[in-house]
Amino acid sequence: ESEFDKYYDLGARGIITNDMVGLISWTKKRGYELYKPDDALPQGTSGLTANIEEGTCECSNENTDSSCSISSPAPAHSACSCHFSKGGCSGYISGCRHTDELCMQPDSSLESCLQGSGDCGGYPVLCVDTTA
């Protein structure tokens, strides 16, 4: 297994290298095409999952004045990253922190929000009495 295989299997879809001969050989073996200088490149992502589907997600601050929660989940294979500003909350599609069930089928839970690494302070906190 080559270094290119390792990076690709971890989700990289762009490779910067000085080993052009190795890269060209690797792409031919896998049947991939290299981008040309005039080609439009897809949007970069953060996180481990790079096969993000197109779509949107929405976040709101209905439970708090200064933090967010997901009101409309991200599409499959992606996460919703919530961000708070003066005008309220916004949601942006991002890569998942972990490739698990919540990455494959996101919902509006706190756990799904944490996948997007954004502002997730708008969820109710459950307190447990540990003194009993």
The first five atom37 places (N, CA, C, CB, O) and aatype in JSON, in Angstrom:
{
  "aatype": [6, 15, 6, 13, 3, 11, 18, 18, 3, 10, 7, 0, 1, 7, 9, 9, 16, 2, 3, 12, 19, 7, 10, 9, 15, 17, 16, 11, 11, 1, 7, 18, 6, 10, 18, 11, 14, 3, 3, 0, 10, 14, 5, 7, 16, 15, 7, 10, 16, 0, 2, 9, 6, 6, 7, 16, 4, 6, 4, 15, 2, 6, 2, 16, 3, 15, 15, 4, 15, 9, 15, 15, 14, 0, 14, 0, 8, 15, 0, 4, 15, 4, 8, 13, 15, 11, 7, 7, 4, 15, 7, 18, 9, 15, 7, 4, 1, 8, 16, 3, 6, 10, 4, 12, 5, 14, 3, 15, 15, 10, 6, 15, 4, 10, 5, 7, 15, 7, 3, 4, 7, 7, 18, 14, 19, 10, 4, 19, 3, 16, 16, 0],
  "atom_mask": [
    [1, 1, 1, 1, 1],
    [1, 1, 1, 1, 1],
    [1, 1, 1, 1, 1],
    [1, 1, 1, 1, 1],
    [1, 1, 1, 1, 1],
    [1, 1, 1, 1, 1],
    [1, 1, 1, 1, 1],
    [1, 1, 1, 1, 1],
    [1, 1, 1, 1, 1],
    [1, 1, 1, 1, 1],
    [1, 1, 1, 0, 1],
    [1, 1, 1, 1, 1],
    [1, 1, 1, 1, 1],
    [1, 1, 1, 0, 1],
    [1, 1, 1, 1, 1],
    [1, 1, 1, 1, 1],
    [1, 1, 1, 1, 1],
    [1, 1, 1, 1, 1],
    [1, 1, 1, 1, 1],
    [1, 1, 1, 1, 1],
    [1, 1, 1, 1, 1],
    [1, 1, 1, 0, 1],
    [1, 1, 1, 1, 1],
    [1, 1, 1, 1, 1],
    [1, 1, 1, 1, 1],
    [1, 1, 1, 1, 1],
    [1, 1, 1, 1, 1],
    [1, 1, 1, 1, 1],
    [1, 1, 1, 1, 1],
    [1, 1, 1, 1, 1],
    [1, 1, 1, 0, 1],
    [1, 1, 1, 1, 1],
    [1, 1, 1, 1, 1],
    [1, 1, 1, 1, 1],
    [1, 1, 1, 1, 1],
    [1, 1, 1, 1, 1],
    [1, 1, 1, 1, 1],
    [1, 1, 1, 1, 1],
    [1, 1, 1, 1, 1],
    [1, 1, 1, 1, 1],
    [1, 1, 1, 1, 1],
    [1, 1, 1, 1, 1],
    [1, 1, 1, 1, 1],
    [1, 1, 1, 0, 1],
    [1, 1, 1, 1, 1],
    [1, 1, 1, 1, 1],
    [1, 1, 1, 0, 1],
    [1, 1, 1, 1, 1],
    [1, 1, 1, 1, 1],
    [1, 1, 1, 1, 1],
    [1, 1, 1, 1, 1],
    [1, 1, 1, 1, 1],
    [1, 1, 1, 1, 1],
    [1, 1, 1, 1, 1],
    [1, 1, 1, 0, 1],
    [1, 1, 1, 1, 1],
    [1, 1, 1, 1, 1],
    [1, 1, 1, 1, 1],
    [1, 1, 1, 1, 1],
    [1, 1, 1, 1, 1],
    [1, 1, 1, 1, 1],
    [1, 1, 1, 1, 1],
    [1, 1, 1, 1, 1],
    [1, 1, 1, 1, 1],
    [1, 1, 1, 1, 1],
    [1, 1, 1, 1, 1],
    [1, 1, 1, 1, 1],
    [1, 1, 1, 1, 1],
    [1, 1, 1, 1, 1],
    [1, 1, 1, 1, 1],
    [1, 1, 1, 1, 1],
    [1, 1, 1, 1, 1],
    [1, 1, 1, 1, 1],
    [1, 1, 1, 1, 1],
    [1, 1, 1, 1, 1],
    [1, 1, 1, 1, 1],
    [1, 1, 1, 1, 1],
    [1, 1, 1, 1, 1],
    [1, 1, 1, 1, 1],
    [1, 1, 1, 1, 1],
    [1, 1, 1, 1, 1],
    [1, 1, 1, 1, 1],
    [1, 1, 1, 1, 1],
    [1, 1, 1, 1, 1],
    [1, 1, 1, 1, 1],
    [1, 1, 1, 1, 1],
    [1, 1, 1, 0, 1],
    [1, 1, 1, 0, 1],
    [1, 1, 1, 1, 1],
    [1, 1, 1, 1, 1],
    [1, 1, 1, 0, 1],
    [1, 1, 1, 1, 1],
    [1, 1, 1, 1, 1],
    [1, 1, 1, 1, 1],
    [1, 1, 1, 0, 1],
    [1, 1, 1, 1, 1],
    [1, 1, 1, 1, 1],
    [1, 1, 1, 1, 1],
    [1, 1, 1, 1, 1],
    [1, 1, 1, 1, 1],
    [1, 1, 1, 1, 1],
    [1, 1, 1, 1, 1],
    [1, 1, 1, 1, 1],
    [1, 1, 1, 1, 1],
    [1, 1, 1, 1, 1],
    [1, 1, 1, 1, 1],
    [1, 1, 1, 1, 1],
    [1, 1, 1, 1, 1],
    [1, 1, 1, 1, 1],
    [1, 1, 1, 1, 1],
    [1, 1, 1, 1, 1],
    [1, 1, 1, 1, 1],
    [1, 1, 1, 1, 1],
    [1, 1, 1, 1, 1],
    [1, 1, 1, 1, 1],
    [1, 1, 1, 0, 1],
    [1, 1, 1, 1, 1],
    [1, 1, 1, 0, 1],
    [1, 1, 1, 1, 1],
    [1, 1, 1, 1, 1],
    [1, 1, 1, 0, 1],
    [1, 1, 1, 0, 1],
    [1, 1, 1, 1, 1],
    [1, 1, 1, 1, 1],
    [1, 1, 1, 1, 1],
    [1, 1, 1, 1, 1],
    [1, 1, 1, 1, 1],
    [1, 1, 1, 1, 1],
    [1, 1, 1, 1, 1],
    [1, 1, 1, 1, 1],
    [1, 1, 1, 1, 1],
    [1, 1, 1, 1, 1]
  ],
  "atom_positions": [
    [[0.85, -1.18, 0.0], [0.0, 0.0, 0.0], [0.9, 1.24, 0.0], [-0.97, 0.0, 1.24], [1.83, 1.35, 0.8]],
    [[0.61, 2.17, -0.9], [1.43, 3.38, -1.02], [0.96, 4.46, -0.05], [1.39, 3.91, -2.45], [-0.11, 4.36, 0.54]],
    [[1.78, 5.48, 0.1], [1.39, 6.64, 0.92], [0.14, 7.29, 0.34], [2.54, 7.66, 1.0], [-0.71, 7.78, 1.09]],
    [[0.02, 7.31, -0.99], [-1.16, 7.89, -1.63], [-2.42, 7.13, -1.23], [-1.02, 7.89, -3.16], [-3.45, 7.74, -0.97]],
    [[-2.33, 5.79, -1.16], [-3.47, 4.96, -0.73], [-3.88, 5.31, 0.69], [-3.12, 3.47, -0.83], [-5.07, 5.44, 0.98]],
    [[-2.89, 5.46, 1.57], [-3.19, 5.77, 2.97], [-3.93, 7.1, 3.09], [-1.91, 5.81, 3.79], [-4.94, 7.19, 3.79]],
    [[-3.43, 8.13, 2.41], [-4.08, 9.44, 2.48], [-5.47, 9.4, 1.87], [-3.22, 10.5, 1.77], [-6.41, 9.98, 2.41]],
    [[-5.61, 8.72, 0.74], [-6.91, 8.64, 0.07], [-7.91, 7.9, 0.95], [-6.78, 7.94, -1.29], [-9.06, 8.32, 1.07]],
    [[-7.47, 6.8, 1.58], [-8.37, 6.04, 2.45], [-8.79, 6.82, 3.68], [-7.69, 4.74, 2.87], [-9.84, 6.54, 4.26]],
    [[-7.99, 7.8, 4.1], [-8.36, 8.66, 5.23], [-9.27, 9.82, 4.8], [-7.11, 9.22, 5.89], [-9.73, 10.58, 5.65]],
    [[-9.54, 9.95, 3.5], [-10.47, 10.97, 3.04], [-9.87, 12.08, 2.22], [0.0, 0.0, 0.0], [-10.6, 12.94, 1.74]],
    [[-8.54, 12.1, 2.03], [-7.92, 13.15, 1.22], [-8.37, 13.02, -0.23], [-6.38, 13.09, 1.32], [-8.36, 11.92, -0.78]],
    [[-8.75, 14.12, -0.84], [-9.12, 14.12, -2.25], [-8.27, 15.11, -3.04], [-10.6, 14.45, -2.42], [-8.53, 15.4, -4.2]],
    [[-7.25, 15.63, -2.38], [-6.27, 16.49, -3.0], [-4.9, 16.14, -2.44], [0.0, 0.0, 0.0], [-4.74, 16.03, -1.22]],
    [[-3.94, 15.95, -3.3], [-2.6, 15.56, -2.86], [-1.59, 16.53, -3.43], [-2.27, 14.1, -3.29], [-1.57, 16.78, -4.64]],
    [[-0.75, 17.07, -2.58], [0.36, 17.92, -3.0], [1.62, 17.1, -2.8], [0.41, 19.29, -2.2], [1.89, 16.63, -1.69]],
    [[2.4, 16.94, -3.86], [3.58, 16.09, -3.77], [4.65, 16.54, -4.76], [3.21, 14.62, -4.03], [4.35, 17.19, -5.76]],
    [[5.88, 16.19, -4.45], [6.98, 16.37, -5.4], [7.2, 15.1, -6.22], [8.28, 16.75, -4.66], [7.98, 15.1, -7.17]],
    [[6.51, 14.02, -5.85], [6.65, 12.73, -6.54], [5.61, 12.62, -7.65], [6.51, 11.55, -5.53], [4.67, 11.84, -7.54]],
    [[5.78, 13.4, -8.7], [4.81, 13.41, -9.79], [4.74, 12.07, -10.52], [5.15, 14.51, -10.78], [3.65, 11.63, -10.9]],
    [[5.87, 11.42, -10.71], [5.88, 10.13, -11.38], [5.06, 9.12, -10.57], [7.34, 9.62, -11.58], [4.24, 8.39, -11.13]],
    [[5.29, 9.08, -9.27], [4.53, 8.18, -8.4], [3.05, 8.51, -8.39], [0.0, 0.0, 0.0], [2.22, 7.61, -8.43]],
    [[2.7, 9.8, -8.35], [1.29, 10.21, -8.35], [0.6, 9.84, -9.65], [1.18, 11.71, -8.11], [-0.53, 9.33, -9.63]],
    [[1.25, 10.08, -10.76], [0.65, 9.75, -12.07], [0.46, 8.24, -12.18], [1.55, 10.26, -13.23], [-0.59, 7.78, -12.65]],
    [[1.44, 7.46, -11.75], [1.32, 6.0, -11.78], [0.16, 5.54, -10.89], [2.65, 5.34, -11.32], [-0.62, 4.69, -11.3]],
    [[0.06, 6.1, -9.69], [-1.0, 5.74, -8.75], [-2.38, 6.06, -9.31], [-0.81, 6.47, -7.41], [-3.3, 5.25, -9.22]],
    [[-2.54, 7.26, -9.9], [-3.86, 7.64, -10.44], [-4.25, 6.75, -11.62], [-3.86, 9.11, -10.87], [-5.43, 6.42, -11.77]],
    [[-3.28, 6.37, -12.45], [-3.59, 5.49, -13.59], [-4.03, 4.11, -13.11], [-2.36, 5.35, -14.52], [-4.97, 3.53, -13.66]],
    [[-3.36, 3.58, -12.06], [-3.73, 2.26, -11.52], [-5.15, 2.26, -10.98], [-2.75, 1.85, -10.41], [-5.87, 1.27, -11.11]],
    [[-5.56, 3.38, -10.37], [-6.9, 3.47, -9.78], [-7.95, 3.99, -10.78], [-6.86, 4.38, -8.57], [-9.14, 3.99, -10.47]],
    [[-7.52, 4.42, -11.95], [-8.47, 4.93, -12.94], [-8.93, 6.36, -12.67], [0.0, 0.0, 0.0], [-9.99, 6.77, -13.13]],
    [[-8.14, 7.12, -11.92], [-8.49, 8.51, -11.6], [-7.85, 9.45, -12.61], [-8.04, 8.87, -10.17], [-6.87, 9.11, -13.28]],
    [[-8.43, 10.63, -12.72], [-7.87, 11.68, -13.56], [-7.35, 12.8, -12.67], [-8.91, 12.22, -14.57], [-7.95, 13.11, -11.65]],
    [[-6.25, 13.39, -13.07], [-5.72, 14.54, -12.35], [-6.39, 15.81, -12.85], [-4.17, 14.63, -12.51], [-6.73, 15.92, -14.03]],
    [[-6.56, 16.77, -11.95], [-7.1, 18.06, -12.36], [-6.06, 18.82, -13.17], [-7.52, 18.89, -11.13], [-4.85, 18.7, -12.94]],
    [[-6.55, 19.58, -14.13], [-5.68, 20.43, -14.94], [-5.74, 21.85, -14.37], [-6.1, 20.41, -16.46], [-6.7, 22.17, -13.65]],
    [[-4.77, 22.71, -14.66], [-4.75, 24.06, -14.07], [-6.04, 24.87, -14.26], [-3.62, 24.84, -14.65], [-6.38, 25.68, -13.4]],
    [[-6.77, 24.66, -15.37], [-7.98, 25.44, -15.62], [-9.25, 24.8, -15.05], [-8.16, 25.63, -17.1], [-10.32, 25.39, -15.13]],
    [[-9.14, 23.61, -14.46], [-10.32, 22.93, -13.9], [-10.78, 23.6, -12.62], [-10.01, 21.45, -13.64], [-9.98, 24.11, -11.83]],
    [[-12.1, 23.61, -12.42], [-12.67, 24.09, -11.15], [-12.52, 22.97, -10.13], [-14.18, 24.53, -11.31], [-12.92, 21.84, -10.38]],
    [[-11.97, 23.29, -8.98], [-11.79, 22.3, -7.93], [-12.98, 22.29, -6.99], [-10.5, 22.56, -7.15], [-13.57, 23.34, -6.74]],
    [[-13.35, 21.12, -6.44], [-14.44, 21.08, -5.46], [-14.02, 21.78, -4.17], [-14.86, 19.63, -5.16], [-12.83, 21.93, -3.89]],
    [[-15.01, 22.21, -3.41], [-14.77, 22.9, -2.14], [-14.03, 21.98, -1.18], [-16.08, 23.38, -1.51], [-14.36, 20.8, -1.07]],
    [[-13.04, 22.52, -0.5], [-12.3, 21.76, 0.5], [-13.14, 21.57, 1.75], [0.0, 0.0, 0.0], [-14.06, 22.34, 2.02]],
    [[-12.83, 20.54, 2.5], [-13.56, 20.25, 3.72], [-12.59, 19.96, 4.85], [-14.52, 19.07, 3.51], [-11.43, 19.64, 4.63]],
    [[-13.09, 20.08, 6.04], [-12.3, 19.65, 7.19], [-12.92, 18.36, 7.71], [-12.25, 20.75, 8.3], [-14.05, 18.03, 7.35]],
    [[-12.22, 17.67, 8.52], [-12.75, 16.42, 9.06], [-12.27, 15.22, 8.28], [0.0, 0.0, 0.0], [-11.57, 15.37, 7.27]],
    [[-12.64, 14.04, 8.73], [-12.16, 12.83, 8.1], [-12.99, 12.41, 6.9], [-12.13, 11.73, 9.09], [-12.48, 11.73, 6.01]],
    [[-14.25, 12.8, 6.86], [-15.12, 12.36, 5.79], [-15.14, 13.39, 4.68], [-16.53, 12.1, 6.31], [-15.54, 14.53, 4.89]],
    [[-14.71, 12.99, 3.51], [-14.61, 13.93, 2.41], [-15.68, 13.71, 1.35], [-13.25, 13.83, 1.77], [-15.79, 14.52, 0.43]],
    [[-16.47, 12.66, 1.45], [-17.5, 12.42, 0.44], [-18.81, 13.09, 0.87], [-17.7, 10.9, 0.23], [-19.85, 12.43, 0.98]],
    [[-18.75, 14.38, 1.1], [-19.9, 15.15, 1.55], [-20.9, 15.31, 0.42], [-19.46, 16.53, 2.09], [-20.53, 15.68, -0.7]],
    [[-22.16, 15.04, 0.7], [-23.2, 15.23, -0.29], [-23.64, 16.69, -0.28], [-24.4, 14.29, -0.03], [-23.54, 17.37, 0.74]],
    [[-24.12, 17.15, -1.43], [-24.58, 18.54, -1.51], [-25.85, 18.7, -0.69], [-24.84, 18.96, -2.97], [-26.63, 17.76, -0.55]],
    [[-26.03, 19.87, -0.14], [-27.22, 20.14, 0.65], [-26.96, 21.27, 1.62], [0.0, 0.0, 0.0], [-25.95, 21.97, 1.55]],
    [[-27.89, 21.44, 2.52], [-27.77, 22.49, 3.52], [-28.16, 21.94, 4.88], [-28.65, 23.7, 3.15], [-28.71, 20.84, 5.01]],
    [[-27.87, 22.72, 5.88], [-28.35, 22.43, 7.22], [-28.67, 23.79, 7.85], [-27.29, 21.61, 8.08], [-28.21, 24.82, 7.38]],
    [[-29.44, 23.77, 8.91], [-29.8, 25.02, 9.58], [-29.62, 24.87, 11.08], [-31.24, 25.43, 9.24], [-29.84, 23.8, 11.65]],
    [[-29.22, 25.98, 11.69], [-29.08, 26.03, 13.14], [-29.88, 27.21, 13.66], [-27.58, 26.14, 13.56], [-30.1, 28.19, 12.95]],
    [[-30.32, 27.1, 14.91], [-31.1, 28.19, 15.5], [-30.64, 28.41, 16.94], [-32.62, 27.88, 15.45], [-29.92, 27.59, 17.52]],
    [[-31.07, 29.53, 17.48], [-30.77, 29.82, 18.89], [-32.08, 29.99, 19.66], [-29.89, 31.1, 19.02], [-32.19, 30.87, 20.52]],
    [[-33.07, 29.16, 19.35], [-34.38, 29.29, 20.0], [-34.35, 28.89, 21.47], [-35.4, 28.45, 19.28], [-35.21, 29.32, 22.24]],
    [[-33.38, 28.07, 21.89], [-33.31, 27.64, 23.29], [-32.42, 28.53, 24.15], [-32.79, 26.23, 23.35], [-32.4, 28.38, 25.37]],
    [[-31.7, 29.46, 23.53], [-30.76, 30.31, 24.26], [-30.51, 31.58, 23.45], [-29.43, 29.57, 24.55], [-30.76, 31.61, 22.25]],
    [[-30.01, 32.61, 24.1], [-29.73, 33.86, 23.4], [-28.34, 33.91, 22.79], [-29.9, 35.01, 24.35], [-28.05, 34.81, 22.0]],
    [[-27.48, 32.96, 23.14], [-26.09, 33.11, 22.7], [-25.43, 31.83, 22.2], [-25.29, 33.64, 23.81], [-24.21, 31.81, 22.01]],
    [[-26.19, 30.77, 21.97], [-25.61, 29.52, 21.48], [-26.58, 28.85, 20.52], [-25.27, 28.57, 22.64], [-27.73, 29.27, 20.39]],
    [[-26.12, 27.82, 19.84], [-26.88, 27.21, 18.74], [-27.24, 25.75, 18.99], [-26.09, 27.32, 17.47], [-26.67, 25.07, 19.84]],
    [[-28.21, 25.3, 18.2], [-28.56, 23.9, 18.09], [-29.03, 23.67, 16.65], [-29.67, 23.48, 19.14], [-29.45, 24.61, 15.98]],
    [[-28.96, 22.43, 16.18], [-29.37, 22.11, 14.81], [-30.89, 22.09, 14.73], [-28.78, 20.75, 14.36], [-31.55, 21.42, 15.51]],
    [[-31.44, 22.84, 13.77], [-32.89, 22.81, 13.54], [-33.23, 22.01, 12.27], [-33.44, 24.24, 13.42], [-34.35, 21.5, 12.16]],
    [[-32.31, 21.89, 11.34], [-32.49, 21.08, 10.13], [-31.15, 20.36, 9.87], [-32.93, 21.96, 8.89], [-30.17, 21.03, 9.54]],
    [[-31.11, 19.03, 10.0], [-29.83, 18.32, 9.94], [-29.15, 18.36, 8.58], [-30.04, 16.9, 10.32], [-29.76, 18.67, 7.56]],
    [[-27.87, 18.04, 8.59], [-27.05, 17.95, 7.38], [-27.46, 16.72, 6.57], [-25.54, 17.89, 7.74], [-28.08, 15.8, 7.11]],
    [[-27.11, 16.69, 5.28], [-27.37, 15.48, 4.49], [-26.45, 14.34, 4.92], [-27.19, 15.77, 3.0], [-25.5, 14.54, 5.67]],
    [[-26.75, 13.15, 4.45], [-25.96, 11.97, 4.78], [-24.49, 12.18, 4.46], [-26.48, 10.75, 4.02], [-24.14, 12.9, 3.53]],
    [[-23.63, 11.55, 5.24], [-22.18, 11.57, 5.05], [-21.57, 12.94, 5.28], [-21.83, 11.1, 3.66], [-20.52, 13.25, 4.71]],
    [[-22.2, 13.77, 6.09], [-21.66, 15.1, 6.4], [-22.16, 15.53, 7.77], [-22.08, 16.14, 5.31], [-22.94, 14.83, 8.42]],
    [[-21.69, 16.69, 8.2], [-22.07, 17.21, 9.51], [-22.53, 18.65, 9.35], [-20.9, 17.11, 10.52], [-22.26, 19.29, 8.33]],
    [[-23.22, 19.17, 10.36], [-23.66, 20.55, 10.37], [-22.81, 21.29, 11.41], [-25.19, 20.67, 10.69], [-22.77, 20.93, 12.58]],
    [[-22.13, 22.33, 10.95], [-21.31, 23.15, 11.84], [-22.08, 24.44, 12.13], [-19.9, 23.46, 11.21], [-22.26, 25.27, 11.24]],
    [[-22.54, 24.61, 13.36], [-23.32, 25.77, 13.77], [-22.4, 26.9, 14.23], [-24.31, 25.4, 14.9], [-21.39, 26.67, 14.9]],
    [[-22.76, 28.13, 13.87], [-21.98, 29.3, 14.27], [-22.93, 30.41, 14.7], [-21.06, 29.79, 13.12], [-23.89, 30.71, 14.0]],
    [[-22.64, 31.02, 15.85], [-23.47, 32.09, 16.39], [-22.84, 33.44, 16.08], [-23.65, 31.93, 17.91], [-21.62, 33.6, 16.18]],
    [[-23.68, 34.4, 15.69], [-23.24, 35.78, 15.52], [-24.37, 36.68, 16.02], [-22.88, 36.1, 14.01], [-25.39, 36.18, 16.49]],
    [[-24.2, 37.98, 15.92], [-25.21, 38.93, 16.42], [-26.58, 38.67, 15.82], [-24.78, 40.36, 16.11], [-27.59, 38.85, 16.49]],
    [[-26.63, 38.24, 14.57], [-27.91, 38.0, 13.9], [-28.54, 36.67, 14.21], [0.0, 0.0, 0.0], [-29.63, 36.39, 13.71]],
    [[-27.9, 35.83, 14.99], [-28.43, 34.51, 15.31], [-27.47, 33.43, 14.88], [0.0, 0.0, 0.0], [-26.26, 33.65, 14.84]],
    [[-27.99, 32.25, 14.57], [-27.16, 31.1, 14.23], [-27.24, 30.78, 12.75], [-27.58, 29.88, 15.05], [-28.28, 30.98, 12.11]],
    [[-26.14, 30.29, 12.22], [-26.06, 29.82, 10.84], [-25.48, 28.42, 10.86], [-25.21, 30.77, 9.96], [-24.69, 28.07, 11.73]],
    [[-25.88, 27.6, 9.88], [-25.36, 26.25, 9.76], [-24.63, 26.08, 8.45], [0.0, 0.0, 0.0], [-25.08, 26.56, 7.41]],
    [[-23.5, 25.39, 8.49], [-22.69, 25.14, 7.31], [-22.36, 23.65, 7.23], [-21.38, 25.99, 7.33], [-22.07, 23.02, 8.25]],
    [[-22.41, 23.08, 6.04], [-22.05, 21.69, 5.84], [-20.55, 21.54, 6.04], [-22.49, 21.19, 4.43], [-19.77, 22.34, 5.53]],
    [[-20.15, 20.51, 6.78], [-18.73, 20.24, 7.01], [-18.49, 18.74, 7.02], [-18.24, 20.89, 8.34], [-19.43, 17.94, 6.94]],
    [[-17.23, 18.37, 7.13], [-16.88, 16.97, 7.27], [-17.16, 16.5, 8.69], [0.0, 0.0, 0.0], [-17.24, 17.31, 9.61]],
    [[-17.32, 15.21, 8.86], [-17.57, 14.63, 10.18], [-16.27, 14.44, 10.94], [-18.32, 13.29, 10.04], [-15.23, 14.13, 10.36]],
    [[-16.34, 14.62, 12.26], [-15.18, 14.35, 13.11], [-14.94, 12.85, 13.22], [-15.38, 14.96, 14.52], [-13.79, 12.41, 13.31]],
    [[-16.01, 12.06, 13.2], [-15.9, 10.61, 13.34], [-16.8, 9.96, 12.3], [-16.29, 10.14, 14.79], [-17.93, 10.42, 12.08]],
    [[-16.32, 8.92, 11.66], [-17.14, 8.22, 10.67], [-17.95, 7.14, 11.36], [-16.26, 7.61, 9.54], [-17.55, 5.98, 11.4]],
    [[-19.09, 7.53, 11.92], [-19.96, 6.6, 12.63], [-21.38, 6.76, 12.1], [-19.9, 6.84, 14.17], [-21.61, 7.41, 11.08]],
    [[-22.33, 6.17, 12.81], [-23.73, 6.19, 12.38], [-24.27, 7.62, 12.23], [-24.6, 5.42, 13.38], [-25.03, 7.91, 11.31]],
    [[-23.86, 8.52, 13.15], [-24.34, 9.9, 13.05], [-23.73, 10.66, 11.89], [-24.04, 10.64, 14.33], [-24.28, 11.68, 11.47]],
    [[-22.63, 10.18, 11.36], [-22.08, 10.78, 10.14], [-22.85, 10.25, 8.93], [-20.55, 10.47, 10.01], [-23.12, 11.01, 8.0]],
    [[-23.19, 8.98, 8.95], [-23.91, 8.39, 7.82], [-25.33, 8.94, 7.72], [-23.95, 6.86, 7.95], [-25.82, 9.2, 6.62]],
    [[-26.0, 9.13, 8.86], [-27.38, 9.64, 8.9], [-27.49, 10.69, 10.01], [-28.4, 8.47, 9.14], [-27.95, 10.37, 11.11]],
    [[-27.07, 11.93, 9.75], [-27.13, 12.96, 10.79], [-28.57, 13.28, 11.21], [-26.44, 14.23, 10.3], [-29.51, 13.1, 10.43]],
    [[-28.71, 13.74, 12.44], [-30.0, 14.19, 12.93], [-29.8, 15.54, 13.62], [-30.65, 13.15, 13.91], [-28.78, 16.19, 13.39]],
    [[-30.73, 15.96, 14.43], [-30.61, 17.28, 15.07], [-30.16, 17.18, 16.53], [-31.95, 18.02, 15.0], [-30.33, 18.12, 17.3]],
    [[-29.58, 16.05, 16.91], [-29.15, 15.83, 18.3], [-27.86, 16.58, 18.62], [-28.96, 14.33, 18.55], [-27.16, 17.06, 17.72]],
    [[-27.57, 16.68, 19.9], [-26.32, 17.27, 20.36], [-25.12, 16.5, 19.78], [-26.26, 17.28, 21.9], [-24.13, 17.11, 19.36]],
    [[-25.21, 15.18, 19.75], [-24.12, 14.37, 19.23], [-23.84, 14.68, 17.77], [-24.44, 12.89, 19.4], [-22.68, 14.74, 17.36]],
    [[-24.9, 14.88, 16.96], [-24.71, 15.27, 15.55], [-24.08, 16.65, 15.46], [-26.05, 15.25, 14.8], [-23.22, 16.89, 14.61]],
    [[-24.49, 17.55, 16.33], [-23.92, 18.9, 16.33], [-22.42, 18.84, 16.63], [-24.63, 19.79, 17.38], [-21.63, 19.56, 16.01]],
    [[-22.03, 18.01, 17.57], [-20.62, 17.88, 17.92], [-19.79, 17.34, 16.76], [-20.46, 16.98, 19.13], [-18.59, 17.62, 16.68]],
    [[-20.4, 16.56, 15.87], [-19.69, 16.07, 14.67], [-19.19, 17.25, 13.82], [-20.63, 15.18, 13.82], [-18.13, 17.15, 13.2]],
    [[-19.94, 18.36, 13.8], [-19.58, 19.52, 12.98], [-18.6, 20.47, 13.63], [0.0, 0.0, 0.0], [-18.15, 21.43, 13.0]],
    [[-18.24, 20.23, 14.9], [-17.25, 21.04, 15.63], [-17.6, 22.53, 15.71], [-15.9, 20.89, 14.98], [-16.7, 23.37, 15.72]],
    [[-18.86, 22.86, 15.76], [-19.27, 24.26, 15.85], [-19.77, 24.61, 17.24], [0.0, 0.0, 0.0], [-19.38, 23.99, 18.23]],
    [[-20.65, 25.62, 17.31], [-21.25, 26.08, 18.55], [-22.47, 25.2, 18.84], [-21.65, 27.6, 18.47], [-23.48, 25.29, 18.14]],
    [[-22.39, 24.37, 19.86], [-23.47, 23.45, 20.22], [-23.99, 23.71, 21.62], [-23.0, 22.01, 20.1], [-24.49, 22.8, 22.28]],
    [[-23.89, 24.95, 22.09], [-24.3, 25.28, 23.45], [-25.78, 25.51, 23.63], [0.0, 0.0, 0.0], [-26.22, 25.83, 24.73]],
    [[-26.58, 25.35, 22.57], [-28.01, 25.61, 22.66], [-28.84, 24.41, 23.05], [0.0, 0.0, 0.0], [-30.07, 24.5, 23.03]],
    [[-28.23, 23.31, 23.4], [-28.97, 22.12, 23.8], [-29.18, 22.13, 25.31], [-28.23, 20.84, 23.37], [-28.31, 22.57, 26.05]],
    [[-30.34, 21.65, 25.77], [-30.58, 21.59, 27.21], [-29.56, 20.69, 27.88], [-32.01, 21.1, 27.51], [-29.16, 19.67, 27.31]],
    [[-29.15, 21.05, 29.07], [-28.2, 20.25, 29.83], [-28.96, 19.42, 30.84], [-27.14, 21.15, 30.53], [-29.79, 19.94, 31.59]],
    [[-28.68, 18.14, 30.85], [-29.32, 17.25, 31.83], [-28.34, 17.07, 32.97], [-29.71, 15.86, 31.2], [-27.2, 16.67, 32.77]],
    [[-28.79, 17.37, 34.18], [-27.94, 17.21, 35.37], [-28.32, 15.94, 36.09], [-28.06, 18.44, 36.32], [-29.5, 15.62, 36.23]],
    [[-27.35, 15.22, 36.55], [-27.57, 13.99, 37.29], [-27.03, 14.18, 38.7], [-26.89, 12.76, 36.58], [-25.9, 14.65, 38.89]],
    [[-27.84, 13.82, 39.67], [-27.42, 13.92, 41.07], [-26.56, 12.71, 41.4], [-28.66, 14.02, 42.03], [-27.06, 11.59, 41.5]],
    [[-25.27, 12.94, 41.57], [-24.34, 11.85, 41.87], [-24.12, 11.66, 43.35], [-23.01, 12.09, 41.2], [-23.37, 10.78, 43.76]],
    [[-24.79, 12.48, 44.18], [-24.59, 12.39, 45.63], [-25.55, 11.39, 46.27], [-24.78, 13.76, 46.26], [-25.36, 11.03, 47.44]],
    [[-26.55, 10.93, 45.55], [-27.56, 10.02, 46.12], [-27.05, 8.62, 46.22], [-28.82, 10.03, 45.28], [-27.77, 7.73, 46.67]]
  ]
}
